[in-house]
Amino acid sequence: MRDMLSPSTVLVASGEVLSGEFDAEAVILDLRNGVYYGLEDAGARIWQLLQRP
């Protein structure tokens, strides 16, 4: 089981991905393994916030 995040935990987006925004969605490409992720609404907003810790 993974550890819980604490209030002092700082999360940042990996520098090993490419991402872009389209309307209210985000697309992310992991350059290490070529996996593509698509995020809608809430996920896209969280990703946007992770860009600036």
Helices and strands as residue ranges (DSSP letters): E 17-22, E 25-30, E 36-39, H 41-50
